[in-house]
Amino acid sequence: MSLLIPLYVHPAEDPGAWHRLITCATRTYAVVLNPANGPGEAPDPAFATAAGALRAAGARVLGYLDMDYGVRDPARITEELRRHQEWYAVDGCFLDQAPADSRGLPGCRRLVRSARGLGASTVVLNPGVHPTPGYARLADLTVTFEGPWSSYVSDFSRPAWTERLPAERLCHLVHGVPEPLVPLAVRTAGERGAGVCGPVTGDLPNPWSRLTPALAEADR
């Protein structure tokens, strides 16, 4: 099981978390870099240093980009990708709040094509739910669940089309997981066909401000 790590906390605020992440870099699928709900308006030296250390340690680094479910102007999103590349030398992008229905598919296809054209070697789509199947064909990885552990336990259902995809193309991001149950969350993701996951103990409004304890489990 690979771990997708969105770590949405400034390196100066929690340097210990960033240090632990760098030391475990090879155990991750990718790390999502999110200085300011995107790259921000100016480069942040602390994030640039962290991104460089992650890459040197063997991690794939993805720049966070918000699609706002297809509402945001694609030109603004591609410009933010350029900034991520220029300032943080990211390997690809994490397209958050991606649309999930058939109406948003053509626009998403064009955006992913533009990202690939700019050199994004890895594209992760995060609709947070099971989207129309065409989305999964666009991305290297599709997040088909993002939500609380309580919903993951009680409300999750898996459409048949996901069974035809390799597990490494699907990811589940689960927050609010009781720490003793993190290994169970990892196993559950695998049983539900996801080869990548990111269970965290934190909860809203920013559950991704903490590292997943699963990283420590992988270190054993």
Backbone as CSV, one residue per row, in Angstrom:
resi,resn,N_x,N_y,N_z,CA_x,CA_y,CA_z,C_x,C_y,C_z
1,MET,0.837,-1.199,0.000,0.000,0.000,0.000,0.872,1.249,0.000
2,SER,0.651,2.121,-0.978,1.362,3.392,-1.025,0.560,4.461,-0.292
3,LEU,1.250,5.496,0.156,0.604,6.565,0.910,0.680,7.877,0.139
4,LEU,-0.472,8.481,-0.087,-0.524,9.833,-0.624,-0.567,10.780,0.567
5,ILE,0.354,11.745,0.588,0.518,12.606,1.761,0.219,14.057,1.405
6,PRO,-1.002,14.526,1.646,-1.223,15.967,1.633,-0.842,16.508,3.018
7,LEU,0.192,17.346,3.066,0.601,17.915,4.352,0.423,19.424,4.268
8,TYR,-0.717,19.892,4.793,-1.094,21.294,4.646,-0.794,22.069,5.931
9,VAL,0.493,22.148,6.223,0.976,22.931,7.364,2.314,23.512,6.950
10,HIS,2.581,24.743,7.367,3.821,25.406,6.961,5.020,24.711,7.608
11,PRO,6.116,24.552,6.867,7.298,23.904,7.444,7.821,24.588,8.701
12,ALA,7.644,25.909,8.806,8.107,26.604,10.017,7.186,26.353,11.198
13,GLU,5.931,25.977,10.932,4.964,25.725,11.998,5.131,24.335,12.591
14,ASP,5.478,23.369,11.749,5.684,22.003,12.239,6.887,21.390,11.525
15,PRO,8.083,21.875,11.847,9.269,21.339,11.165,9.489,19.856,11.436
16,GLY,9.035,19.381,12.605,9.200,17.969,12.917,8.448,17.076,11.951
17,ALA,7.223,17.483,11.588,6.429,16.685,10.649,7.110,16.624,9.288
18,TRP,7.614,17.750,8.835,8.297,17.764,7.539,9.576,16.934,7.581
19,HIS,10.293,16.982,8.683,11.506,16.164,8.793,11.161,14.678,8.743
20,ARG,10.124,14.275,9.480,9.725,12.866,9.464,9.290,12.445,8.072
21,LEU,8.577,13.335,7.387,8.114,13.012,6.039,9.299,12.839,5.090
22,ILE,10.277,13.717,5.196,11.454,13.614,4.329,12.203,12.309,4.583
23,THR,12.311,11.900,5.841,13.027,10.660,6.149,12.277,9.425,5.649
24,CYS,10.969,9.555,5.433,10.159,8.430,4.951,9.731,8.632,3.499
25,ALA,10.429,9.490,2.772,9.988,9.906,1.441,9.766,8.740,0.488
26,THR,10.624,7.731,0.549,10.519,6.640,-0.411,9.308,5.749,-0.151
27,ARG,8.651,5.921,0.989,7.487,5.095,1.303,6.174,5.760,0.858
28,THR,6.285,6.863,0.157,5.089,7.583,-0.264,4.839,7.410,-1.759
29,TYR,3.569,7.486,-2.128,3.228,7.590,-3.549,3.603,8.976,-4.036
30,ALA,3.227,9.991,-3.262,3.544,11.380,-3.575,3.238,12.233,-2.353
31,VAL,3.828,13.435,-2.349,3.537,14.440,-1.330,2.912,15.638,-2.030
32,VAL,1.780,16.118,-1.500,1.097,17.277,-2.074,1.578,18.532,-1.378
33,LEU,2.112,19.459,-2.166,2.643,20.717,-1.649,1.579,21.804,-1.820
34,ASN,1.227,22.464,-0.719,0.128,23.437,-0.761,0.478,24.671,0.078
35,PRO,1.298,25.578,-0.471,1.698,26.743,0.313,0.566,27.692,0.668
36,ALA,-0.393,27.904,-0.260,-1.427,28.918,-0.023,-2.672,28.602,-0.844
37,ASN,-3.261,27.420,-0.587,-4.373,26.950,-1.414,-3.983,27.006,-2.888
38,GLY,-2.773,26.594,-3.163,-2.121,26.712,-4.455,-0.697,27.183,-4.210
39,PRO,-0.026,27.696,-5.222,1.365,28.111,-5.043,1.530,29.432,-4.322
40,GLY,0.442,30.221,-4.206,0.547,31.538,-3.611,0.953,32.582,-4.633
41,GLU,1.137,33.795,-4.155,1.469,34.915,-5.038,2.965,35.167,-5.162
42,ALA,3.747,34.549,-4.304,5.197,34.702,-4.339,5.819,33.427,-3.786
43,PRO,7.025,33.097,-4.219,7.654,31.868,-3.711,7.909,31.934,-2.216
44,ASP,7.726,30.805,-1.560,7.968,30.684,-0.120,9.241,29.868,0.065
45,PRO,10.300,30.478,0.562,11.578,29.757,0.677,11.489,28.488,1.524
46,ALA,10.638,28.495,2.553,10.536,27.305,3.407,9.952,26.132,2.629
47,PHE,8.937,26.398,1.818,8.365,25.326,1.003,9.335,24.899,-0.096
48,ALA,10.091,25.853,-0.653,11.069,25.496,-1.676,12.134,24.569,-1.104
49,THR,12.579,24.861,0.113,13.571,24.008,0.763,13.000,22.623,1.043
50,ALA,11.751,22.579,1.543,11.113,21.293,1.831,10.923,20.477,0.562
51,ALA,10.480,21.127,-0.517,10.268,20.417,-1.774,11.581,19.857,-2.304
52,GLY,12.653,20.645,-2.217,13.945,20.164,-2.669,14.440,18.979,-1.858
53,ALA,14.230,19.036,-0.548,14.652,17.931,0.308,13.844,16.669,0.033
54,LEU,12.557,16.833,-0.214,11.715,15.682,-0.534,12.166,15.019,-1.828
55,ARG,12.407,15.824,-2.854,12.840,15.260,-4.136,14.193,14.566,-3.981
56,ALA,15.100,15.199,-3.237,16.413,14.589,-3.031,16.305,13.262,-2.286
57,ALA,15.277,13.140,-1.441,15.075,11.910,-0.664,14.298,10.854,-1.443
58,GLY,13.851,11.201,-2.654,13.182,10.216,-3.501,11.681,10.335,-3.614
59,ALA,11.109,11.417,-3.083,9.652,11.586,-3.145,9.227,12.250,-4.448
60,ARG,8.045,11.926,-4.884,7.369,12.642,-5.962,6.601,13.795,-5.327
61,VAL,6.766,15.008,-5.840,6.131,16.197,-5.268,5.087,16.735,-6.249
62,LEU,3.871,16.929,-5.742,2.758,17.409,-6.561,2.298,18.772,-6.060
63,GLY,2.039,19.689,-6.974,1.519,20.993,-6.609,0.013,20.970,-6.468
64,TYR,-0.476,21.544,-5.382,-1.915,21.600,-5.127,-2.564,22.640,-6.037
65,LEU,-3.656,22.232,-6.719,-4.440,23.118,-7.571,-5.916,22.872,-7.297
66,ASP,-6.666,23.930,-7.088,-8.088,23.822,-6.756,-8.921,24.045,-8.017
67,MET,-9.717,23.036,-8.405,-10.593,23.175,-9.571,-11.955,23.770,-9.216
68,ASP,-12.303,23.780,-7.913,-13.618,24.254,-7.484,-14.727,23.582,-8.289
69,TYR,-14.598,22.268,-8.448,-15.606,21.432,-9.125,-15.879,21.895,-10.556
70,GLY,-14.840,22.407,-11.220,-14.960,22.814,-12.607,-15.353,24.256,-12.814
71,VAL,-15.516,25.029,-11.730,-15.956,26.425,-11.832,-14.790,27.356,-12.158
72,ARG,-13.607,27.073,-11.632,-12.477,27.987,-11.818,-12.004,28.023,-13.266
73,ASP,-11.495,29.169,-13.665,-10.961,29.374,-15.005,-9.749,28.460,-15.217
74,PRO,-9.778,27.605,-16.234,-8.634,26.709,-16.471,-7.327,27.458,-16.708
75,ALA,-7.413,28.649,-17.284,-6.180,29.417,-17.525,-5.513,29.798,-16.213
76,ARG,-6.302,30.108,-15.189,-5.731,30.436,-13.884,-5.084,29.197,-13.264
77,ILE,-5.712,28.055,-13.461,-5.169,26.826,-12.889,-3.842,26.474,-13.549
78,THR,-3.761,26.592,-14.869,-2.501,26.271,-15.543,-1.412,27.283,-15.185
79,GLU,-1.797,28.538,-14.965,-0.813,29.519,-14.517,-0.285,29.162,-13.132
80,GLU,-1.157,28.671,-12.266,-0.706,28.242,-10.942,0.217,27.035,-11.047
81,LEU,-0.056,26.152,-12.000,0.852,25.027,-12.201,2.229,25.530,-12.630
82,ARG,2.266,26.509,-13.526,3.556,27.070,-13.941,4.320,27.633,-12.742
83,ARG,3.602,28.308,-11.831,4.271,28.851,-10.650,4.807,27.742,-9.756
84,HIS,3.990,26.711,-9.563,4.467,25.562,-8.786,5.750,24.998,-9.401
85,GLN,5.760,24.891,-10.727,6.940,24.324,-11.384,8.152,25.241,-11.250
86,GLU,7.939,26.536,-11.437,9.041,27.487,-11.390,9.609,27.627,-9.977
87,TRP,8.736,27.679,-8.977,9.171,27.967,-7.613,9.554,26.726,-6.835
88,TYR,8.842,25.597,-7.096,9.026,24.402,-6.275,9.430,23.165,-7.064
89,ALA,9.578,23.323,-8.391,10.024,22.225,-9.257,9.195,20.952,-9.054
90,VAL,7.864,21.116,-8.981,6.998,19.963,-8.740,7.036,18.999,-9.922
91,ASP,6.752,17.736,-9.626,6.737,16.696,-10.648,5.397,16.607,-11.367
92,GLY,4.361,17.108,-10.727,3.028,17.007,-11.299,2.056,17.818,-10.475
93,CYS,0.777,17.430,-10.521,-0.226,18.239,-9.829,-1.304,17.369,-9.190
94,PHE,-1.870,17.922,-8.140,-2.991,17.332,-7.416,-4.178,18.250,-7.663
95,LEU,-5.105,17.817,-8.511,-6.262,18.623,-8.892,-7.389,18.350,-7.915
96,ASP,-7.509,19.221,-6.921,-8.487,19.041,-5.853,-9.846,19.575,-6.292
97,GLN,-10.897,19.070,-5.634,-12.270,19.468,-5.916,-12.550,19.375,-7.416
98,ALA,-12.140,18.255,-7.987,-12.430,17.988,-9.396,-13.913,17.669,-9.554
99,PRO,-14.497,17.999,-10.704,-15.885,17.601,-10.932,-15.984,16.087,-11.054
100,ALA,-17.185,15.578,-10.948,-17.373,14.125,-10.983,-18.413,13.678,-12.003
101,ASP,-19.247,14.605,-12.517,-20.309,14.185,-13.431,-19.867,14.343,-14.880
102,SER,-20.677,13.840,-15.786,-20.306,13.818,-17.201,-20.182,15.218,-17.791
103,ARG,-20.892,16.195,-17.238,-20.821,17.554,-17.785,-19.445,18.170,-17.600
104,GLY,-18.766,17.816,-16.528,-17.453,18.394,-16.275,-16.311,17.673,-16.953
105,LEU,-16.611,16.528,-17.573,-15.541,15.699,-18.125,-14.768,16.369,-19.265
106,PRO,-15.432,16.995,-20.254,-14.646,17.611,-21.342,-13.678,18.687,-20.847
107,GLY,-14.145,19.548,-19.928,-13.267,20.590,-19.402,-12.110,20.013,-18.619
108,CYS,-12.372,18.972,-17.862,-11.305,18.324,-17.097,-10.302,17.675,-18.040
109,ARG,-10.792,17.080,-19.105,-9.898,16.462,-20.088,-8.959,17.511,-20.688
110,ARG,-9.497,18.680,-21.033,-8.663,19.739,-21.598,-7.630,20.232,-20.586
111,LEU,-8.040,20.352,-19.324,-7.121,20.815,-18.297,-5.987,19.821,-18.081
112,VAL,-6.312,18.555,-18.016,-5.277,17.532,-17.828,-4.336,17.518,-19.023
113,ARG,-4.886,17.673,-20.223,-4.038,17.728,-21.412,-3.068,18.918,-21.328
114,SER,-3.562,20.063,-20.860,-2.698,21.234,-20.709,-1.615,20.987,-19.675
115,ALA,-2.000,20.339,-18.557,-1.021,20.039,-17.510,0.061,19.100,-18.032
116,ARG,-0.334,18.100,-18.788,0.654,17.188,-19.374,1.569,17.953,-20.330
117,GLY,0.967,18.872,-21.107,1.758,19.654,-22.042,2.778,20.540,-21.367
118,LEU,2.483,20.951,-20.132,3.423,21.764,-19.362,4.489,20.923,-18.662
119,GLY,4.361,19.602,-18.782,5.382,18.736,-18.217,4.996,18.008,-16.952
120,ALA,3.717,18.048,-16.573,3.275,17.316,-15.376,3.340,15.815,-15.658
121,SER,4.266,15.143,-15.022,4.430,13.707,-15.275,3.432,12.868,-14.489
122,THR,2.900,13.436,-13.411,1.887,12.736,-12.604,0.724,13.683,-12.364
123,VAL,-0.477,13.206,-12.670,-1.691,13.984,-12.425,-2.605,13.164,-11.521
124,VAL,-2.976,13.755,-10.393,-3.927,13.131,-9.478,-5.205,13.957,-9.499
125,LEU,-6.323,13.299,-9.718,-7.641,13.943,-9.674,-8.313,13.602,-8.359
126,ASN,-8.895,14.612,-7.715,-9.605,14.371,-6.463,-11.032,14.897,-6.521
127,PRO,-11.957,14.096,-7.084,-13.368,14.444,-6.930,-13.891,14.085,-5.548
128,GLY,-13.191,13.203,-4.844,-13.584,12.801,-3.495,-14.719,11.807,-3.439
129,VAL,-15.256,11.456,-4.614,-16.327,10.467,-4.746,-16.014,9.650,-6.003
130,HIS,-16.789,8.594,-6.216,-16.632,7.851,-7.462,-17.209,8.689,-8.610
131,PRO,-16.372,9.129,-9.546,-16.871,9.960,-10.636,-17.363,9.115,-11.805
132,THR,-17.872,9.790,-12.824,-18.102,9.131,-14.105,-16.791,8.449,-14.513
133,PRO,-16.850,7.201,-14.985,-15.617,6.435,-15.202,-14.575,7.122,-16.079
134,GLY,-14.986,7.989,-16.998,-14.029,8.627,-17.887,-12.953,9.424,-17.182
135,TYR,-13.237,9.921,-15.996,-12.236,10.693,-15.266,-11.012,9.842,-14.922
136,ALA,-11.245,8.618,-14.545,-10.133,7.756,-14.143,-9.190,7.471,-15.295
137,ARG,-9.687,7.589,-16.530,-8.812,7.380,-17.680,-7.887,8.576,-17.923
138,LEU,-8.214,9.723,-17.354,-7.411,10.926,-17.559,-6.195,10.982,-16.648
139,ALA,-6.340,10.425,-15.464,-5.367,10.666,-14.400,-4.506,9.434,-14.141
140,ASP,-3.355,9.670,-13.522,-2.536,8.564,-13.034,-3.155,7.960,-11.784
141,LEU,-3.823,8.806,-10.999,-4.442,8.370,-9.753,-5.717,9.179,-9.549
142,THR,-6.796,8.514,-9.140,-8.060,9.190,-8.875,-8.485,8.905,-7.440
143,VAL,-8.764,9.962,-6.700,-9.246,9.824,-5.324,-10.763,9.629,-5.392
144,THR,-11.213,8.432,-5.069,-12.641,8.112,-5.180,-13.360,8.156,-3.837
145,PHE,-12.627,8.444,-2.782,-13.249,8.720,-1.491,-12.397,9.719,-0.743
146,GLU,-13.029,10.792,-0.279,-12.424,11.683,0.704,-13.513,12.040,1.705
147,GLY,-13.276,11.706,2.947,-14.286,11.976,3.954,-13.921,11.366,5.284
148,PRO,-14.850,11.450,6.252,-14.555,10.975,7.607,-14.606,9.453,7.713
149,TRP,-13.900,8.955,8.689,-13.868,7.526,8.962,-15.269,6.976,9.180
150,SER,-16.113,7.726,9.864,-17.472,7.239,10.137,-18.220,6.943,8.846
151,SER,-18.075,7.809,7.837,-18.736,7.563,6.549,-18.061,6.431,5.793
152,TYR,-16.746,6.354,5.904,-16.011,5.301,5.202,-16.442,3.927,5.696
153,VAL,-16.701,3.843,6.992,-17.111,2.566,7.584,-18.539,2.209,7.203
154,SER,-19.432,3.219,7.192,-20.866,2.913,7.089,-21.477,3.131,5.709
155,ASP,-20.901,4.063,4.904,-21.606,4.468,3.685,-20.889,4.127,2.388
156,PHE,-19.714,3.563,2.458,-18.936,3.336,1.243,-19.545,2.227,0.399
157,SER,-19.645,2.478,-0.893,-20.014,1.423,-1.840,-19.143,1.587,-3.073
158,ARG,-18.815,0.489,-3.691,-17.846,0.487,-4.786,-18.531,0.127,-6.098
159,PRO,-18.562,1.044,-7.078,-19.174,0.711,-8.361,-18.356,-0.326,-9.124
160,ALA,-19.026,-1.041,-9.996,-18.381,-2.166,-10.681,-17.211,-1.725,-11.549
161,TRP,-17.265,-0.516,-12.116,-16.187,-0.124,-13.040,-14.836,-0.030,-12.344
162,THR,-14.844,0.238,-11.027,-13.561,0.341,-10.328,-12.854,-1.008,-10.233
163,GLU,-13.608,-2.082,-10.320,-13.013,-3.409,-10.218,-12.169,-3.747,-11.441
164,ARG,-12.360,-2.997,-12.525,-11.583,-3.242,-13.743,-10.301,-2.415,-13.789
165,LEU,-10.110,-1.545,-12.810,-8.912,-0.718,-12.766,-7.860,-1.341,-11.859
166,PRO,-6.587,-1.188,-12.211,-5.541,-1.615,-11.282,-5.646,-0.827,-9.974
167,ALA,-5.370,-1.468,-8.869,-5.508,-0.828,-7.567,-4.653,0.429,-7.456
168,GLU,-3.498,0.440,-8.113,-2.608,1.597,-7.987,-3.145,2.852,-8.678
169,ARG,-4.297,2.747,-9.344,-4.917,3.908,-9.980,-5.974,4.565,-9.091
170,LEU,-6.245,3.971,-7.922,-7.314,4.467,-7.049,-6.774,4.786,-5.661
171,CYS,-7.336,5.841,-5.055,-6.882,6.297,-3.745,-8.072,6.651,-2.869
172,HIS,-7.955,6.361,-1.572,-8.946,6.768,-0.575,-8.257,7.636,0.472
173,LEU,-8.808,8.824,0.704,-8.309,9.742,1.728,-9.348,9.810,2.842
174,VAL,-8.979,9.346,4.014,-9.926,9.232,5.124,-9.389,10.029,6.309
175,HIS,-10.220,10.898,6.857,-9.790,11.672,8.021,-10.618,11.300,9.251
176,GLY,-10.145,11.761,10.405,-10.828,11.449,11.651,-10.736,9.989,12.038
177,VAL,-9.647,9.325,11.626,-9.472,7.912,11.972,-8.880,7.824,13.379
178,PRO,-9.513,7.128,14.310,-8.881,6.927,15.622,-7.504,6.282,15.434
179,GLU,-6.520,6.803,16.120,-5.148,6.353,15.847,-4.970,4.842,15.936
180,PRO,-5.585,4.141,16.911,-5.407,2.685,16.942,-5.992,1.979,15.714
181,LEU,-6.891,2.661,14.991,-7.548,2.034,13.844,-6.916,2.400,12.506
182,VAL,-5.814,3.143,12.535,-5.161,3.517,11.274,-4.716,2.286,10.475
183,PRO,-4.092,1.272,11.100,-3.760,0.077,10.311,-4.998,-0.578,9.692
184,LEU,-6.121,-0.560,10.402,-7.365,-1.096,9.851,-7.816,-0.275,8.645
185,ALA,-7.671,1.048,8.721,-8.050,1.906,7.598,-7.223,1.585,6.368
186,VAL,-5.934,1.317,6.557,-5.070,0.953,5.432,-5.519,-0.375,4.833
187,ARG,-5.789,-1.364,5.679,-6.240,-2.668,5.180,-7.577,-2.544,4.465
188,THR,-8.462,-1.728,5.019,-9.788,-1.564,4.421,-9.681,-0.947,3.031
189,ALA,-8.815,0.035,2.869,-8.616,0.630,1.545,-8.186,-0.438,0.542
190,GLY,-7.254,-1.290,0.943,-6.811,-2.355,0.056,-7.923,-3.326,-0.285
191,GLU,-8.731,-3.679,0.701,-9.848,-4.592,0.465,-10.889,-3.986,-0.468
192,ARG,-10.947,-2.651,-0.496,-11.920,-1.955,-1.346,-11.328,-1.516,-2.677
193,GLY,-10.179,-2.069,-3.002,-9.632,-1.882,-4.333,-8.726,-0.702,-4.534
194,ALA,-8.343,0.007,-3.461,-7.450,1.154,-3.577,-6.027,0.743,-3.213
195,GLY,-5.096,1.011,-4.112,-3.706,0.704,-3.849,-2.945,1.854,-3.224
196,VAL,-3.617,3.001,-3.077,-3.027,4.185,-2.464,-4.038,4.716,-1.454
197,CYS,-3.556,5.168,-0.307,-4.476,5.719,0.693,-3.771,6.794,1.505
198,GLY,-4.555,7.470,2.345,-4.006,8.502,3.202,-4.862,8.695,4.434
199,PRO,-4.865,7.734,5.364,-5.673,7.879,6.578,-5.002,8.802,7.591
200,VAL,-5.729,9.792,8.086,-5.179,10.717,9.079,-6.099,10.786,10.288
201,THR,-5.523,11.156,11.418,-6.303,11.259,12.654,-6.958,12.625,12.795
202,GLY,-6.448,13.614,12.078,-7.002,14.965,12.163,-8.391,15.057,11.578
203,ASP,-9.068,16.140,11.910,-10.434,16.328,11.433,-10.595,17.746,10.918
204,LEU,-11.773,18.038,10.391,-12.054,19.347,9.818,-11.838,20.446,10.854
205,PRO,-11.419,21.646,10.431,-11.405,22.134,9.050,-10.154,21.780,8.257
206,ASN,-9.084,21.327,8.877,-7.882,20.962,8.124,-7.294,19.670,8.658
207,PRO,-7.880,18.537,8.299,-7.337,17.265,8.794,-5.950,16.962,8.266
208,TRP,-5.556,17.636,7.166,-4.278,17.322,6.533,-3.127,18.138,7.117
209,SER,-3.339,18.750,8.275,-2.256,19.466,8.944,-1.377,18.518,9.755
210,ARG,-1.756,17.241,9.811,-0.987,16.251,10.565,-0.547,15.128,9.632
211,LEU,0.607,14.556,9.936,1.061,13.390,9.191,0.237,12.162,9.558
212,THR,0.067,11.262,8.603,-0.613,10.011,8.902,0.265,9.107,9.762
213,PRO,-0.286,8.513,10.810,0.482,7.526,11.577,0.870,6.319,10.750
214,ALA,0.210,6.108,9.611,0.561,4.974,8.752,1.984,5.082,8.237
215,LEU,2.517,6.276,8.201,3.903,6.444,7.764,4.854,5.774,8.753
216,ALA,4.541,5.883,10.035,5.352,5.217,11.059,5.203,3.706,10.958
217,GLU,3.973,3.242,10.621,3.765,1.797,10.465,4.617,1.267,9.321
218,ALA,4.686,2.068,8.231,5.479,1.637,7.068,6.955,1.585,7.380
219,ASP,7.362,2.304,8.409,8.770,2.373,8.763,9.215,1.166,9.578
220,ARG,8.258,0.350,10.006,8.604,-0.788,10.858,9.001,-1.996,10.024
